[in-house]
């Protein structure tokens, strides 16, 4: 996989060698960012990449102008890969925060608001309601293997795209 556009365009990204990590394909990543660019500017945005894996989504956001990206990942090997990927892109390391933690535990303690969040947990993940209730973001992009139930949550489903077994759901925070 490579960074698709922006400051680090073309830089190869590495992925953790783990059965629990399922990297987003290049095709899906490019389609997600094409969809985002249609209605949303990444310039000066605060981004969180939950279940970050290789960090590809957060790194792409940083390459395309995000001002701050927080990567949350529980796997130590994945954290080391994210760190190496950030170094290899030569993007501003001061604009990144790496957090090794369980995503739900971290979200329950997080006091930050984000403009954009990527959430790509293992496909067997089922605690979506907790993520929806704890996360404070304007736009949430979720990668899963099925259509998510989003009724009675603080987000509205904006768009759904399917790529093989991968379902990408774009959600927007409801107005207060």
N, C-alpha and C positions, 0 to 999 in steps of 0.2 A: 504494500500500500504506500502511496505517496501523498504529500500535501498537494491538493488540487489547485489552489490559487493563493494569491497574496504574496507577502514578503518571502515565504519559504517554499514557494511553488516548486514542485518537482523533487523535493527532498524525500528520500525513502524513510519510512517509519517501520520500526520493528514491533513485533507482537510477542506477548508472553507465551511460552510453551506450556499451556495448561489446558486440561479438558474443561475447566470451568470458565475459561475466557474464550469468548466467541467474537472475534473482531468484526466490526462493521465492514462490509465489502466496499471497495472503492466506488462501485456503481451507486450503492445506496448512499454513501457519504456525499458524493457529488450531487445526487438528486435532492438530498436534505438541504444542502447549502444553496442549491438553485432555488428551491421553494422558499427558503428563508429570505433570500435576497429580493424576491418579488415584492414583499411587503414589510421588510424589516432591515434596518441597517445594523451591521455588526460594529460599526465605528463607535469606539468609546463605551462599549457594553461590558457589564459584569456578567461573567458566565460561570456556571458550575457544571462539571462533567462528573456525574454520579455513576458508580460502577465503571470507572474510567478505563480499565483494561490497558490498552496501549496508549491511551490519551489522544487518539487520533481526532476525535470530535473537538475536544478543547483546543488542541494544537491548530486545527484548521480554523477555528474561531479566532485564535490569537493571530494567526497568519493574515487573516482578513480584517484585522483592526480592532479586536476586542481589547479593552484596556486592562482587564484583570480576568484570569481564569483560575478557578479552584478545581483541582482534581481530587476526587474522593474515591479511594480504592482500599480494600482490606488486604489484598494479596501483596506481600513484600516483593516478590519477583516482578509483579506488574508495576509497582511503584518505581523500582529500579529501571524498568524499561521506559516508563514515562519520563523519568529524569534524563535518561540517555537520549530519548527522542527530542526532548526540549533542547538539549545541548547540540545535537546534530543539526537542528533547524537554525541555530544561531539566533533564535528569537529572544527577546528581552526576558531573562530569567526573573527579574524583579517583578514582572507582571504575572507570575505564576505562584500558586501555593499548592503544595502536595500534602494531602492529608491521608495518613494510613488509619482507617477506621471503618467500622461497620457503618454503612450508609444511614440506616435508620437511627442508630445511636447518635451519629454526628448531626443528622437533621434535627433530632430532638433537643440538641444543645446549641444549634446554630442560630445566631441572632442577625444574620445578614440577609438582605434582600438581593435578588439577582434579576437581571433583565432577561436572561436566557438560561435554560437548564437542559442538559442532555441526560437521559436516564436509560441505560442499557444493561439491565440486570440479567442474570442467567434466566433462560426461558421458563424454568420451573418457579420463578419468583411469584409470590402471590400477595404480598403486602402492599398492594397499590394504594389502598385507602390511606394507609399511614403516610406513604410518600406524598400523596395529594394534600393531606391535611397538614403535614409538617413543612413542606417546601414553600418558600416565598419567592416566586418568580413571575414575571409577566408572561413569558412564553416557555412552554415545556414540550420538548421533542422526546417521545418515548419509542424505543425499539423493543418489539416483543414478537411472539409468534402467533398472536391472536388479537382480535379486536378487544379493546379494553372497555370495561363498564365504567362510565364516568358520571353517571347520574348521582346526585347528592354529594358532589364534591365541588371544591372551589374553582374548577376549571371547566370551560366549555370546549367541546371537540370542534376544532376548526377544519381539519382536513385529515384524511386517512389515505395512505399510499401503500400498496402491497407490491413487494418484490420477491417472488418465489415464496419461501416460508417466512419471510420477514415482513412484519407489519409496522409501518411508521405512523404514529399518531401525533398530530400537532394540536396542542391544547393551549388555550389562552385564558389567563386569569379572569374571573368574573369581576365586573365592576363592583366596587363597594358602595 
